[in-house]
Amino acid sequence: MVTGNQPRQRIPREEALSLTVGEVMITRPKTLRFDVEVGEVRRAFEHASHRVVLLVDGSTFRGAIDREALDAGTPDTARASSLASRDVVTVTPATPLTEAVKLLDSNREPRLVVLDEDGQTLRGLLCFNQSSASFCVR
C-alpha cells in the first residue's frame, strides 16, 4: 500500500478489515535456509522487531522458530531446524482479513504464516504491530 510517494509502514486494523490477507501481508518476510545453525537464528533475534524466524527450503516453508523456542543451552552450532515448529497457524492470501484477525486475536504470537493453497509454499507473513491496532506492511 502506498500513500502519495511514501510507502505505508502500517495499516490501521479497522481500515484493513474489508481486505484479504494477500492485500495486507508482508510479501517478502525475512527467511533463513532450513539448514542454518542456531547461532544465525540468535543473530536474527538481536533485532527487537524480529519475533519469529521462518525457515525455508527455496520457497517451501519448513518451520518457524519463536523466541521462546530458543533455549540458551542450545549450542550455536546445532541445527536450527531441530527447534522449528511446522505446526503453526497458517492462512492463505485469499483468507478474508476478518477471519485472520480472529486467529491473530487467539494466537499467543501476533503473526500468521501465509502459505499458498498447496499448504507448502511460503507466500508471506501477516502481523500486527505491538498494540494490535494496525498491521505491519512493507
C-alpha positions in Angstrom: 0.0 0.0 0.0 1.3 3.4 -0.9 0.1 6.9 0.1 1.4 9.5 -2.3 5.1 8.7 -2.8 5.7 7.3 0.6 5.1 3.6 1.3 3.0 2.9 4.4 4.5 1.2 7.4 1.2 0.2 9.0 -2.4 -0.1 8.0 -4.9 0.5 10.9 -6.8 -2.6 11.8 -10.3 -1.1 11.2 -9.2 0.2 7.8 -7.9 -3.2 6.7 -10.9 -5.4 7.7 -12.5 -5.3 4.3 -9.4 -6.7 2.7 -7.8 -10.1 2.2 -4.7 -11.4 3.8 -2.9 -11.1 0.5 -3.6 -7.4 0.3 -2.1 -6.7 3.7 0.6 -9.3 4.3 4.3 -8.8 4.1 5.1 -10.4 0.8 8.8 -10.8 1.4 9.3 -11.7 5.0 12.8 -12.3 6.2 13.6 -16.0 6.0 16.6 -18.3 6.7 17.5 -21.5 5.0 16.2 -24.6 6.8 19.8 -25.9 7.3 21.1 -22.9 9.3 22.6 -23.2 12.7 21.1 -21.9 15.9 23.8 -19.1 16.1 22.3 -17.5 13.0 18.8 -17.6 14.5 20.2 -15.9 17.6 21.7 -13.1 15.5 18.3 -12.6 13.8 16.7 -12.2 17.2 19.1 -9.4 18.1 16.7 -7.1 16.3 13.9 -6.4 18.7 11.3 -6.3 16.0 12.2 -9.8 14.7 9.8 -12.1 16.7 9.8 -15.2 14.6 12.3 -16.8 12.3 10.9 -18.6 9.2 12.9 -21.5 7.8 12.5 -22.3 4.1 13.9 -24.6 1.5 13.7 -22.5 -1.6 10.1 -21.3 -1.3 8.9 -24.3 0.7 8.0 -23.5 4.3 9.9 -25.8 6.7 9.0 -24.3 10.0 9.0 -21.3 12.4 11.1 -20.6 15.5 9.8 -18.1 18.0 11.9 -16.5 20.8 10.6 -18.9 23.5 11.8 -21.9 21.5 15.4 -20.7 21.5 16.9 -22.3 24.7 20.0 -20.6 25.9 21.6 -24.0 26.5 21.3 -25.0 22.8 24.8 -24.7 21.2 25.2 -22.2 18.3 26.3 -25.0 16.1 23.1 -27.1 16.5 20.8 -27.3 13.5 18.0 -24.7 13.9 15.5 -27.0 12.2 15.5 -29.1 15.4 13.8 -26.1 17.2 11.4 -25.2 14.4 7.7 -26.0 14.5 5.8 -26.9 11.4 2.6 -27.0 13.3 1.8 -23.3 13.3 -1.4 -21.4 12.5 -1.4 -20.5 8.8 -3.7 -18.7 6.4 -3.8 -18.3 2.6 -3.6 -15.0 0.7 -7.3 -15.4 -0.2 -8.4 -15.6 3.5 -10.6 -12.6 4.5 -8.9 -10.4 7.0 -11.8 -10.7 9.4 -11.1 -14.5 9.7 -7.4 -13.9 10.1 -8.0 -11.3 12.8 -9.9 -13.9 14.9 -6.9 -16.2 14.6 -4.4 -13.5 15.5 -6.5 -12.5 18.5 -6.5 -16.0 19.8 -2.8 -16.7 19.0 0.0 -16.1 21.5 2.2 -14.6 18.9 0.6 -11.8 16.7 1.8 -13.3 13.5 0.4 -15.7 11.0 2.4 -17.6 8.3 0.8 -17.2 4.9 1.0 -20.3 2.7 -0.2 -20.9 -0.8 -3.2 -23.1 -1.4 -0.7 -26.0 -1.7 0.0 -25.7 2.1 3.7 -25.7 1.4 4.8 -22.6 -0.4 5.6 -19.6 1.7 3.7 -16.5 0.4 4.2 -14.1 3.2 3.7 -13.1 6.9 0.7 -11.3 8.4 1.5 -9.4 11.6 0.0 -7.0 14.0 2.1 -4.2 15.5 2.8 -4.4 19.2 -0.5 -2.9 20.2 -2.5 -5.0 17.7 -4.1 -1.7 16.5 -2.6 -2.0 13.0 -0.9 -4.4 10.5 2.8 -4.2 9.7 3.4 -3.8 6.0 6.5 -3.3 3.8 
